[in-house]
């Protein structure tokens, strides 16, 4: 499915989120790169590389970003973008199953996921894998779309997400099924308190959830 929408994915993300997704990514990038020391960073479900590029651009000199994704066409778009951004020396994008990461234990200082964790088939397994490849005291940072708690906002959000977004996304991308799946996957994603509990069960400590833009997006963090 993601192969079929790779060419339009970035443009549609920005259009359909009214460009608010850029501010969410910037907040998460600061969470990941703060401290001023060189870091080994893994961006899981990296897609077309938007988040990896933001991280690499803000990270301290000597940092390296590895991006892993199962969609080869999304990765191909991402590789073109890293070259265009002049960051291909700091970013390496490669095929990788996020539930069976090929990296050794304790390989990375940071692990990040932006709007991809809800697509994991086995969420608990993916969380355990991300913890496994983190170094001791390493940090996991996850951005994910969410449903607002306010009843009026929730009603408007669902109206947009379930009816307007699929129509626009399907028209522009030519894949209506993909843009019906994407909002449905957000509605199926565990509620914030449940997801925090899942992170703790996977072995993360100091788990926290930050609401962004009235709860339309959440940033989850945890320490190995």
Residue, then its C-alpha position, 0 to 999 in steps of 0.5 A: x500500500x505504501x509503495x503505491x502512494x510513495x510519490x504523493x505521500x509527502x505532499x499529501x501529508x502536508x496538505x491534509x495536516x494543513x502543514x501542522x505536521x512540520x511543527x510536531x516534527x520540530x518538537x520531536x527533533x528537539x527531544x531527540x537531538x538535545x544535549x549537543x553530543x554526537x548520537x547514533x540514531x535509528x529512525x524506525x518506519x522512516x518512510x520517505x525520510x522527512x523525519x530522518x532529514x530533520x533529525x540529521x540537520x539538527x543533530x550534533x556533528x558526528x551524529x549518524x541517522x539510520x532509517x529502516x522501512x519495509x517499503x522500498x519505494x518510500x525508501x527510494x524517495x527518501x534517498x533522493x531527498x537526502x541527497x538533495x538536502x546534502x545529508x547523504x553522508x549523515x543518513x543511511x536509509x535501508x530496508x528493515x522490518x521494524x518488528x525484527x530489527x537486524x541491529x545488535x543489542x544496544x546499538x543506538x543512543x536514540x530510536x524514533x518513530x514518526x507516524x508509523x508505529x500504528x502500522x506495526x502488526x504486533x505493537x508489543x513486539x515492535x516496542x521490545x525490539x526498539x528497546x533491545x537496540x537502544x543503549x542503556x539510558x537511551x531514549x525512544x521518541x514516538x510521534x503518533x496521530x491521536x483522537x482529541x479528548x474534547x467531544x466537539x473537537x473529536x466530532x469535527x476531527x472524525x468528520x474530517x478524518x473519515x470523510x474529507x481526508x479519504x476523498x482528497x487523498x484518494x483523488x490526488x493519489x489515485x489510491x482510495x483504499x490507502x486513504x481509508x486505511x490511514x484514518x482507520x488505523x489512527x482510530x484503532x490505535x490504543x488510547x494514550x494511557x494504554x500505549x504508555x502502559x504498553x511501553x512500560x510493559x516492554x521495559x521502558x521507564x520514565x514513560x511520558x506522553x505530551x499532547x500536541x495541537x489539542x490532542x490531534x498528535x501525541x509525543x511519547x517518550x521513554x528511557x531504556 
